[in-house]
Amino acid sequence: MPTKYIFISGGVLSGLGKGVTAASIGFLLEARGFRVTTVKCENYLNIDAGLINPIEHGDPFLCEDGTEADMDMGSYEKFMDKNVLRHNFVTMGQIYQAVITRERSFAYKGEDVETIPHVTDEIIKRINEAARKDKAEIVVIELGGTAGEYQNILYYEASRVLKIVKKAPVVHVHVSYLPTPRHLGEPKTKPTQLSVKFLQSMGIQPDFIVCRGEKAIDKRRRERLAMFCNVDPDQVINNPDMDTPYAVPIVLEGQQFAQKILKILGESDRKPKLEGWKKFLTRVETSKKKTIEIAIVGKYFATGDYELRDSYAALLDALDHAGWQKGVTIKTRWVNSERIEKGEPAENLLGGVDGVIVPIGWGPRGVEGMITAIKYAREHKIPYLGLCYGMQLAVVEFARNVLGFSDANTTECDPDSKHPVIHIIPSQKEKMARRAYGGTMRLGRWECRVKSGSIADSAYIASGAYDDTQKKIVGERHRHRYEVNDDYTKQFEAKGMQFTGRSVVEDLAEIVELPQSMHPFFLGTQFHPEYRSRPLSPHPLFLAYIAACLV
């Protein structure tokens, strides 16, 4: 069948759940046996998300091939249970770069290069490339931002050109927010009406309106949206806040959303396979009976006077996945490491938690607070998990307080340290010297060999997660420039710290542990297990960590 397209746009505000809606539609179509792929179109002129401050745009999602992408790509992987790659992620920076490079090589043969058709053609080309590479029958394309922004107009133009000019089968789903002001107590439709008018002014009539909000809309609101937005009432879809976003596919299925989309695309409906997902949701509900609290000690929480979760989105998802499988709900305690650094006692901030995690991070700000938190977790025998920077700083803490190297540090924070127990990967030195930051770290999937009998080994065996069980090899995702300095390895091992995972290619330290004779669970990974966690297959190391927190 010819490729068919579903465009997902957003209205009123950002962060309202377009990614979850797109992933849920993809999930429901795949559950019916259709071959589906996804494309995220971002507005910014960055080539990827790797250099964007996580407070500005959330946690960049790390793909298997090393692409540093938007966090919605993680939603696609988790709902559809398959890897997304570079061709599934488009930024306006990539588009302009490709068009200008082509113009400079005379590929347009003297034409004057314009936004329409050349930029829009490049967008359509990228969408079709994703369909071809993933052998997809249907492409779900999520348009970043909200309708009415100048940055994303060309993506909307591309969708219009596909449908009107190229006569392709296109469905347009508009996800919009219906606020319920506390003093009124009813969902208001006017913001969505105005958002749809923006679409219509661009020559786009949405086929569906997906209504996000605190509450489900009623018949009255559905009728008003139908009247003022020129859609059938049956094509106004409820998507209210849920306890978990993983319930959204079932909510949409209850309204026959996938069937309605397929009808417009000219496809017959098929019986979906949803049993496994429904069992998973039952497990989520059952897990509410028990709660444990884990402290996340980081520095990317604040945005103005407010705190946000998006900077550590993949980590929070991985904790939820593992907690649900273990029959427990995870409560997180946010600990800004700068508070510890400024003198607030660690016991005041970490006392009573069941576990401590130090996640991804960059640069010296807040680092001393993280090191103090790690020391507290180690000395008080609280289960500890260090992720990337959290592993490196665990090595620094051990060097200072067990090996006795009081000035031990990472050269990222102190280039002049006499005991640089963490230093830059040699291949990265030249890149740093010429300020080649974008897309130049050790990125993507690399193989790691795990030591038999270690905590990590037991975790991978229990989940059947080894790529090669006999050789104890597993592939994990990386995003870093610094590594453990092997000049100190023997001194660490003499005092009990074990290096239980090493990269197959470069022999870099990938996993550090303390034996259970010294600590019930103390483990750090140079790689990022959080990016490979899925709802139906939580990451083995998170499962082991949650099990330790439950003891």
QUIRATA-V481877 format. One record per backbone hydrogen bond with DSSP energy under -0.5 kcal/mol. NH is the residue of the N-H (numbers start at 0). CO is the residue of the C=O. Records with the same first field share a line. If there is no record, write none. Layout:
BEGIN
NH = CO, CO
END
This chain:
BEGIN
3 = 136
4 = 168
5 = 138
6 = 170
7 = 140
8 = 6, 172
10 = 174
12 = 10
20 = 16
21 = 17
22 = 18
23 = 19
24 = 20
25 = 21
26 = 22
27 = 23
28 = 24
29 = 25
30 = 26
31 = 28
32 = 29
33 = 28
35 = 33
36 = 137
38 = 139
39 = 87
40 = 38, 141
41 = 39, 89
48 = 67
51 = 48
55 = 52
56 = 52
57 = 53
58 = 309
60 = 68
62 = 60, 66
63 = 83
65 = 62
68 = 60, 66
72 = 69
73 = 70
74 = 70
75 = 71
76 = 72
77 = 73
78 = 74
79 = 75
80 = 76
81 = 76
87 = 84
88 = 85
89 = 39
91 = 41, 43
92 = 43, 45
94 = 90
95 = 91
96 = 92
97 = 93
98 = 94
99 = 95
100 = 96
101 = 97
102 = 98
103 = 99
104 = 100
105 = 102
106 = 101
108 = 105
110 = 107
112 = 110
117 = 113
118 = 113, 114
119 = 114
120 = 116
121 = 117
122 = 118
123 = 119
124 = 120
125 = 121
126 = 122
127 = 123
128 = 124
129 = 125
130 = 126
131 = 127
132 = 128
133 = 129
134 = 131
135 = 130
136 = 34
137 = 34
138 = 3
139 = 36
140 = 5, 138
141 = 38, 139
142 = 7, 140
143 = 40, 141
146 = 9
148 = 145
152 = 149
154 = 151
155 = 151
156 = 152
157 = 153
158 = 154
159 = 155
160 = 156
161 = 157
162 = 158
163 = 159
164 = 159, 160
165 = 160
167 = 161
169 = 167
170 = 4
172 = 6, 170
173 = 171, 207
174 = 8, 172
175 = 173, 209
176 = 10
177 = 211
178 = 176
183 = 180
184 = 180
187 = 178
192 = 188
193 = 189
194 = 190
195 = 191
196 = 192
197 = 193
198 = 194
199 = 195
200 = 196
201 = 197, 198
202 = 199
203 = 198
205 = 203
206 = 171
207 = 171
208 = 234
209 = 173
210 = 208, 236
211 = 175, 209
212 = 238
221 = 217
222 = 218
223 = 219
224 = 220
225 = 221
226 = 222
227 = 223
228 = 224
229 = 225
230 = 225
234 = 231
235 = 232
236 = 208, 234
238 = 210
240 = 212
246 = 243
247 = 244
250 = 246
251 = 247
252 = 248
253 = 249
254 = 251
255 = 252
256 = 251
259 = 255
260 = 256
261 = 257
262 = 258
263 = 259
264 = 260
265 = 261, 262
266 = 261
272 = 30
273 = 271
277 = 273
278 = 274
279 = 275
280 = 276
281 = 277
282 = 278
283 = 279
284 = 280
285 = 281
286 = 282
287 = 284
288 = 285
289 = 286
291 = 328
293 = 330
294 = 354
295 = 332
296 = 294, 356
297 = 295, 334
302 = 305
305 = 302
307 = 300
311 = 308
312 = 309
315 = 311
316 = 312
317 = 313
318 = 314
319 = 315
320 = 316
321 = 317
322 = 318
323 = 319
324 = 320
325 = 321
326 = 323
327 = 322
328 = 286, 289
330 = 291, 328
332 = 293
333 = 331
334 = 295
335 = 333
336 = 297, 334
338 = 335
339 = 335
340 = 336
341 = 337
342 = 339
343 = 338
347 = 344
348 = 344, 345
349 = 345
350 = 346
352 = 349
353 = 292
354 = 292
355 = 382
356 = 294
357 = 384
358 = 356
366 = 363
369 = 365
370 = 366
371 = 367
372 = 368
373 = 369
374 = 370
375 = 371
376 = 372
377 = 373
378 = 374
379 = 375
380 = 377
381 = 376
382 = 353
383 = 520
384 = 355
385 = 522
386 = 357
387 = 385, 524
388 = 386
389 = 386
390 = 387
391 = 387
392 = 388
393 = 389
394 = 390
395 = 391
396 = 392
397 = 393
398 = 394
399 = 395
400 = 396
401 = 397
402 = 397
404 = 398
405 = 403
407 = 404
408 = 418
410 = 421
412 = 409
413 = 409
416 = 413
420 = 408, 418
421 = 408
422 = 482
424 = 480
427 = 424
428 = 424, 425
429 = 425
431 = 427
432 = 428
433 = 429
434 = 431
435 = 430
436 = 434
439 = 436
441 = 479
442 = 440
443 = 477
444 = 63
445 = 475
447 = 473
448 = 501
449 = 447, 471
450 = 499
453 = 450
457 = 453
458 = 454
459 = 455
460 = 456
461 = 457
462 = 458
463 = 459, 460
464 = 459
466 = 472
467 = 472
471 = 467
472 = 467
473 = 447
475 = 445
477 = 443
479 = 441
482 = 422
484 = 420
485 = 483
487 = 484
488 = 485
491 = 487
492 = 488
493 = 489
494 = 490, 491
495 = 492
496 = 491
497 = 512
499 = 497, 510
500 = 510
501 = 448
502 = 507
503 = 446
506 = 502
509 = 500
510 = 500
511 = 523
512 = 497
513 = 521
514 = 495
517 = 514
518 = 514
522 = 383
523 = 511
524 = 385
525 = 509
526 = 509
527 = 476
528 = 526
530 = 527
531 = 528
532 = 529
533 = 536
536 = 533
541 = 538
542 = 538
543 = 539
544 = 540
545 = 541
546 = 542
547 = 543
548 = 544
549 = 545
550 = 546, 547
END
